[in-house]
Amino acid sequence: MELIIISGSSGSGKSVALRALEDMGYYCVDNIPLSLIPNLVNILSKTKRSIVVSLDVRNLPNYIEKLDEALAELPSYLDIRFIFLDCDPNVLVQRYSDSRRLHPLSTQDLSLDSAIRLETKILEPLYQYANDIIDTTFLSTHDLADKLRNLLRGEENRELYIIVESFGFKYGIPSDADYVFDVRFLPNPHWDIDLRPMTGLEKPVIDFLSQHAIVNQFVEQTNQYLVSWLPFLEKNNRSYLTIAIGCTGGKHRSVFVAEQLYHYLKNKDYTVKIRHRQLENI
C-alpha cells in the first residue's frame, strides 16, 4: 500500500496535483491534520487503495520531532513517498496577484512577500524529507499533471478509457461524444427487405457491408486516424474518450463500423468498451 505525501509552497500547484492523482485512481485528502493520517491509513487498509495527502503550513506541526513521531506511527507495510512542489517566489507572488486569493499566512498581518518567505522557512523540513522535488515555476497545469503521471506510473502505464458507441442521428447526437463520425454516406442495408429487420451485429448485414470497398476504406482510414492521435490525447492527461459513430437509425451501418473500431482498438491493447445506443431499446 502506498502513501504519497504532497507538500510545497502555497500556490505551487498542490490542488492541481491532487486532482491529477485522483484521476489516476488515488484516494486523495486535502489538508488532513497530521495526527489523523494513521487513522485514515487504517480505515483504507482493507481497500488497498493508494492514498495521497497534502500537508501545508496549516496542518504542519511546529516542531520537526512531531512530524517524526507522526510518521513513526504509520504501519511498516506502507510505502511512503514525499513529493515537494517548489516554485520561484516571484512567480508565487504573480499567481496570488492573478487569483486574488489570500496567502494562508497573510492572517498574521504579513505582506505577501513576507508570508511566502516565512512559509518557505516553515516548510524546509518537508523539503528535506522529499523523495521527489518538482519545480512548478514554468509548468502549466497540464505539464504538472503529466510530470506526476510519468513520475508515479511511467509513460508506458498510462491508461485511456475509450468508449465506442453507435447511435442514430434521428435520435440526436450523444452529448458525451468527443468524436462523432457520420457514416450515413455508406451503402444502407435498410433498403434490402431481407436485411431491414436485422442489425449490424448479424452476419448477413456484416457480409453486405464488408463487400463494399468504400466501407472497408472508411473503417481502415478511421482506424489509422485514431491510433495516430490517441497517444497525443493520452499525453494531454485525458482519462476518458467517447467515439460516436452515427447513421440514420443507429441499427445497421453505425453498429457495424463501431464494432470494427472496437475490435481494432482492443487488439491494439487499449482499454475499450462498446455500446449500441439504439439497440438497447430493441
C-alpha positions, 0 to 999 in steps of 0.5 A: 500500500502506498502513501504519497505525501504532497507538500510545497509552497502555497500556490505551487500547484498542490490542488492541481496535483491532487486532482491529477492523482485522483484521476489516476485512481488515488484516494486523495485528502486535502489538508488532513491534520497530521495526527489523523493520517494513521487513522485514515491509513487504517480505515483504507487498509482493507481497500488497498487503495493508494492514498495521497495527502497534502500537508501545508503550513496549516496542518504542519506541526511546529516542531520537526520531532512531531512530524517524526513521531507522526510518521513513526506511527504509520504501519511498516507495510506502507510505502511512503513517498514525499513529493515537494512542489517548489516554485520561484517566489516571484512567480508565487507572488504573480499567481496570488496577484492573478487569483486574488486569493489570500496567502494562508499566512497573510492572517498574521498581518504579513505582506505577501512577500513576507508570508511566502518567505516565512512559509518557505522557512516553515516548510524546509523540513518537508523539503528535506524529507522529499523523495521527489522535488518538482519545480512548478515555476514554468509548468502549466497545469497540464505539464504538472499533471503529466510530470506526476503521471510519468513520475508515479506510473511511467509513460508506458502505464498510462491508461485511456478509457475509450468508449465506442458507441453507435447511435442514430442521428434521428435520435440526436447526437450523444452529448458525451461524444468527443468524436462523432463520425457520420457514416450515413454516406455508406451503402444502407442495408435498410433498403434490402427487405431481407436485411431491414429487420436485422442489425449490424451485429448479424452476419448477413448485414456484416457480409453486405457491408464488408463487400463494399470497398468504400466501407472497408476504406472508411473503417481502415482510414478511421482506424489509422486516424485514431491510433495516430492521435490517441497517444497525443490525447493520452499525453494531454492527461485525458482519462476518458474518450467517447467515439460516436459513430452515427447513421440514420437509425443507429441499427445497421451501418453505425453498429457495424463500423463501431464494432470494427473500431472496437475490435481494432482498438482492443487488439491494439491493447487499449482499454475499450468498451462498446455500446449500441445506443439504439439497440438497447431499446430493441 
